[in-house]
Amino acid sequence: MAENSTRKLVVEICNAKNLMPKDGQGTASAYAIVDFDGQRRRTKTKFRDLNPVWDEKLEFLVHDTESMATEILEICLYNDKKTGKRSTFLGKIKLAGSGFVKAGEESLVYYPLEKRSVFSQIRGEIGVKVFYVDEEAAAPAPAEAAAEIEEEKPQENPKPEEDNKEEKPKEEAPREEEKPNPPPAESSDPQDAAAAASTPHTTPPPPEAENPLIAQKEEPPKEVAKVDKAETGKSSTELVINDLELRPLSGNHARISYDLVDRMPFLYVRVVKAKLANKEQACPVHAKLVIGTHNIKTRTRIDKDWDQVFAFDKDGLNSSSLEVSVCSEEEKKEEEKEGSPSSASSLVENCLGTVSFDLQEVPKRVPPDSPLAPQWYSLESDTAAGNDVMVAVWVGTQADEAFQEAWQSDSGGLIPETRAKVYLSPKLWYLRLTVIQTQDLQLGSESEAKVRSPELYVKAQLGAQLFKTRRTQVGSAWNEDLVFVAAEPFEPFLVVTVEDVSNGRSVGHAKIHVASIERRTDDKVELKSRWFNLVGGENKPYAGRVHVKVCLEGGYHVLDEAAHVTSDVQASAKQLAKAPVGLLEVGIRGASNLLPVKTKDGTRGTTDAYVVAKYGPKWIRTRTILDRFSPRWNEQYTWDVYDPCTVLTIGVFDNGRYKRDEVGKSGKDVRIGKIRVRLSTLDTNRVYLNSYALAVLLPNGAKKMGEIELAIRFSCSSWLSVIQAYGTPMLPRMHYIRPMGPAQQDILRHTAMSIVTARLARSEPPLGQEVVQFMLDSDTHVWSLRRSKANWFRVVGCLSHLATLARWLDGIRTWAQPPTTVLVHVLLVVIVLCPHLVLPTLFMYAFMILALRFRSRRRVSLNVDPRLSCVDAVGPDELDEEFDGLPTTRSPDTIRIRYDRLRALGGRAQTLLGDVAAQGERLEALFNWRDPRATGIFVVFCLFASLLFYVVPFRVFVLGSGFYYIRHPRFRDDMPSVPVNFFRRLPSLSDQIM
């Protein structure tokens, strides 16, 4: 943004709905107070209206555009009382600055009103639009604005109450339900502000005045923070260029910079340029660096200006000296030989001098020290004297700012496919197309149309996505929704085509420009329907028209991951963005004992490993460490956390893309292993430094590929915000008020996965398709007997607790342990005589058990469990079936064997479902008189039971039933009881199935 431009934040207060009546007469006279960046504005008062409509725009000056994303916009609603008493609080909302959008992208969003304290009685919601405008302004304009603000500063001593009686009902604001000791920046007391704004020489504006300015007190700490931020230089400016840049919550930036990893020493050599004595010579020149077995060249330049940085892993150096040489390349023509058609030329390298450095005397530099200034060094040469080279040599770490762009010895130099990169998933939207009807279709002659009575359907296509409506007769309406996944930048057009089923031809099509489609954040904004003309072909410019509604749904979160490992639940619309509740820091330290994945030079195995981590829309990729089985990356990354019940996914791969074959085609990356960490299982502000086993599932079984060492820390600035997140819905509001079906969600999820995979594969360097699919678990929907067994054992594990309880009750009733049974008799008597102690006793018992288990809880975050995954409980053929794609590529005999096995499994499941259905049908038969004798017996039993329970107290019945159930085995029969025999004899519908 230019220096002479200013940014204004525009807050449009549209309306409020269903407010709490606070005036004692069943209504409320509401007005809004808006605070932002030390400025305050007030709307008009809408008298006696629980659904007020303001439609007022309030403007605020943004003092620091870089810190706008960290500011908070607070809107408070009050009931304006004219009786002279203080106003009452109606609710408030707080919006983070990171959710503000540019002018033209805003939309009406309804926010539920929040309480200010536990005892506040609040209800309703408020609809607002928030956007910012960058305007060109003259140089003195900010100074004049500042002067006006200075003039409107509040006085230290406001007027006495007697002199301000008429002003209080108009501008007074609530003091009840205020927070204790509120900070100056979030002061929500309009009474003090209004009283301070009034001066002895001016009368206050009437309440009908439009958007009056309410002055606030100065905030010296805030100004100091702005000065400090302005002095941080360009590095802080770069952090706010991208709206998706993740910001740390705490201000301690030193703590999050490489404190979870080890410092790796690197020798940095910066070769800037050379100065030659013979200035008339204009030949290409390059510099050469020699350290032991390392022999590296810079780019060849004619202007002798390179400015390249080289980073050598100090632990891998096998020499104590560094030599920097400058060489020129001269073209030398060879003499013509007899019989040769022409003379040949070759490049001859001429050394212009060398300078040596002793690595023991190289200085060390640790950020935030300033970069080391390069110096001129004279080149020693016997043939060419007077040549100089500008070089800087220092010892630093991977935290050095020059490391990312430097030539790196452990990752193959300047190979793009081996560099560390950060990727962002494309922003995804749901595009909803509602097809209503068609009109004035040109189907040919009228007689032909009547004879054929054609059926029509509408086909819509966005990129590679294609959906169709159902078939209907001409003149009928569809009123059917077609939902697509759209990714920014959008596809240019959404093509809507009307097809004639009878002849298989297209009646016509219409193109809808996707960038111009309306965006909405909820279902409260009614979409406007539009008519589009259909184009038939070159000879048919008008073929009718189609009536549709189309919009981009910003209130949904587009699922692009498997539901059980999701890492992002934010809505697509930026206006619905929430403030982060914590910060996730991951230190990728290294790996150990990796197995060889490929062969090098056909003689020995090797592994070129790198790590990919994904959380939310941010993907990170470490540099590739070449030819090491125990690589050390020591890279640290951060993510903002918006929901603690999300999952971090980390995968390790072997890089096969940096090498190309003879045709020039790159290979594919090979998976080494993957781990997942659920953030809700981590303690806050604690570092988890652990090694995790890397296992990969292959067609011949699971194989351990090595271990990865990670350091993970989940920190939060407020415990209250994390606890509140557990009570909020997992997904945005639109998923619950207008949900999509499971089948539709599954289709859209896999479509979103395909879009993310294609977009990341087009990055430079690309993130391979096999990598993205492995990280997103795109194959979870494919049939797998191993996963079916794992899910069955999970169900059995959950039901095992009920089985344990049943065995314990059976031991009580059979008197396996007489003392325990006697105690149960006593407990039964206490429960019957004192039923009010049942719930307190149960909850106290649960509290004591959980408190005792706290000390024995797991202190290591869980990883992928091979035993739970049942990788050892299946055979090779079952694993081969899991890796078989769709359609299958196996032989018919193999398919026949698998089909027979699936039929046997389905037969057992079929029998189980029939037994479960039979129990419910027996109960229905008892009330439907299917067996007249059984139902008659039950009717007589119900009559006598009603008379018995009328006479016998309920406590006596419970006590007698309990004693009868746990009676001694001497008084018990081994045969089933009468009620069980009676129920088993009831008829079911099994005998009616063919």
C-alpha positions, 0 to 999 in steps of 0.5 A: 500500500502506498504511503499516501493512502489511508485505510478505513474500516466500514462497519454497517450495522444492519439489524438485530433479531429477537432481542431480550425485552429490558424496558419492563414493558415487553420491548426494548429501545436498542442502540449499538456502540462500536469500538475499534482501535481506540475509536468509538461510534454510536448508532441511533436508538430504535424505540420499542422494537425487539427487531430493530433495523438501523442500516447505518454505516460507521467508519473507523480509521485504521492507524496501522494496516499491518496490525489490523488483523490483530485488532478486535472489533467489539459491538455492544447493544444497549437498551436506551432508557429515558427515565434517567436510569442507566441503560441495560445491556442487551448483548455484544459480539467480538470480531477478529481483524483477520476476518475483515474483507475488502470492499465488494467482498462483504456479505451480511452475517448474523452473529449470536449475541454473547453474554458479558457475565455469567448472570447476563440474560441475553438472546438474539442475534445482530446482522452486520457487514464489515469491510475495509477501503483503501483510499488515496489521501493528501499528506496533511489529511492524517494530521488534520484527523489527528488534530480533530481526535485530539480536540475530542479527547475526554476531559479529566473531570466531567460535568456534575450530574446536575448540569447534565440531566438532559444528556444522560437519557440520550447518551448514557450507557450501562454500568451494571453487569460490567467486568471488574477492572476492564482494560482501557482498550475494551472499555464498554461504558458509554456513560463515562465516554459520553460524559467525558465527550461533553464540553462546557462550551458545546451542547451534545448532539441529539440522539438522532444525529447520525453516527456521533463520535464518542471519544475515548481515553488515550492508551499509551501502552498501545502506542508503544506497541505500535512503535516497537512494531514499526521498528522491526523492519521489513521482516515484520512487514512480510508477515502480513502480506498473505491473509493465510499467514499463521500468526503466533499468539504470544509476543515472545517470538524468540521462544518459537524460533528453533527452541524445539530442535538442535542447532546444526552448525553450518559453514556459510560462504558468501561469494559476492563479486570479483575485481580484476586487474585487467578490466579490458578483458570481458570473458566469463568468470566464475568462482570455485570453492574447495573444502576437502572433497567438496568442489563447488562452482558459482554461476558463470557471469561476464559482469563478475557479480555472483552474490551466492551463498553456500552452506556446508554441513560442518559435521560433514567437512573433512578439511580444516581449510577453505580455498576460494578461487576465481577462474576465467573461461576463454575460448581456444580454437584448435588448429585445423588438421588435415582432413578435418572439415573445420576447426574446433574450439574448446573452453579453457579454464584459467585460474586468476588467483586463490585465497585460503581461509583457516576454518578454526578462525572463522567467526561465529554468528547467531541471529539476531546478530546483523549479517556479516559484511563481506570483505575484499581479499587479494587473490594469490597467483603467480601469473595474474596479480592484482585480482580481488574477490569479495567474500564473507565466511562465517559459522552459523546454524540452520536458523540463519536467514541465508540458509533457505536460499543458500546452496546446501551440501546435505540436500544436493545443492540448488536442486528445486525438488530437494528444498524446504517449502511451505504449501497452501491448499486452495480455498474451497467453496461449495457452489450450489445450483438450484435448477427450477424450470425451463421455458420457451424451449425450441424443440422443433416443430410443435407436432413433432414435440407432441408426438414424442412427448420428450423428457428433459434433464439439466446437466451442469459442469464445472471443470471436471465435475458433472452432475445431472438432475432427474428426468421430467416432462416438458413444462415440469419443474425440477427444484433440485439442488446440484452442489459442486466444489469450487476452488480459488482461483475459480474455473471461468464458467459454470456450464448449464445444459438442457438435454433431450432424452428422446433423441440424446441431443442438447437443446441448448446451454448457458454459461455462468461466470463463476467470479460473478456468482453471489456469495452468502454465509447462511440461509437467512439471505434469500437468493435471487433467481435468474433467467439465462438464455440457452444457446443452441448452436451456430444456427440457433442463437436462442433455444429457450431459457432456464430458471436457476438460483446459484450461489457460493456457500461460504457458511460450510467447511469443505471437507477435503480429509477423512472425517476422523483425521480432520485438521481444519473446521473453518468456514469458507467465508472469511467473515466467519473466521474465528480467533485462534485458541492456541499455537501448535509448534512442531520440531522435526528433529530427525530420523534413525535406522531408516531402511534402504528404499532404492539402489544407488548406482546399482550397487548399494541401497540408499534413502533420500528422506524428507518429511511432509506435515499437514495441519489445516490448509498449511502443508510444510515440506522439509529439505531432502537429506540425500543418501543417509539412513539417519538424517537430521533435519532440525526444522521447526514450524508453527500453525495456528489452532482454531479447534483443539479436537483436530489431528496433525498428520506427519509423513516421511517419504523417499524423494524420487523426483529430483532424478530423471530418467533417460526420457526426462520423466521424474520418478515417484516418491515412496512412502516410508511411514506416517504418524498422527497426533490428536491435539486434544491428547496433548497437555498445554504448554508442554514439550513432547519429545519422543521417537515414533515408529514408522511403519508402512503397509505393503502387499506382503504385510506391515514393515517397520521402516525406521523411527522419527524424532519429533518435538511437539508443543501445544500452547494456548493463551487462554484456558477459557477459550480452549474449554469453550471450544469443547462446547461449540459445534465441531462444524460451522452452523450451515452443516446443522441447519441445512445438512447434506446427506452422507452419500453427497458428503462422500462424493464432495469429499473425494472431489475436494481431495482430487482438487487439492491433489491437482493444485498441489501437483502444479506447484513448483516444486510439485507435491506429488499426487502419491504424497497428497493422497497418502496424507489425506487418506483418500483410500479410506472408502475402499473395501478392506477386510483388514479394516472391517476386522479392525472396526469389528474388534473396536465394537467388541472392545466397547461392548466388553465393558458391558460384558464385564458388568454382566459377568459381575452381576452374574457372580453376585446372583450366583453367590460366587463371593458371598461377602460381596453379595451380602454388601449388595443386599445392604446397598439395595436396601439403602437405595430403596430407603434413600433414593435421593442418594443414588445420583450423588453416589454415582457421580462421586464414584465416577469422580474418585475413579477418574481422579485415581486414574489421572496419575496413570494416564498416558504421558506419550501421545499415541501413534498409529497402532499396528495391533489395532490396525490388524495388520498381523491378523490378515493373510497375504491374499487379503492384503493384496485385495486391499491394494487392488484398485478399481476396476480389479486387475487380478485373475478370474480365479483370484476374484472367484476366491475372494467373492466366495470369501466375501459371500461367507462373511456376508452370510454370517452378517445376514444371520446376525441381522436376522436374529436382531430383527426377530427380537423386535418382531416378537415384541411387536407380535405381543401387541398385535395379537399375532398369537392370540393365546400369548397376547391374552395371557399378557393382557391378564397379566397386565390386569393383575399387575395393575391391581398388585402395584396399586396395593403394593408400594413401589419401594417394596416391589423394587426391594422384593425384585432385587432380593429375588434376583440375587437369591441364593443358588439353593433357591434357584432353578437351572432352567430358563425363567418363565418370562424368558420362555414366554418371550422366546415362544412369540412369533417373528416374521422369519417364517415369512421370508422366502 
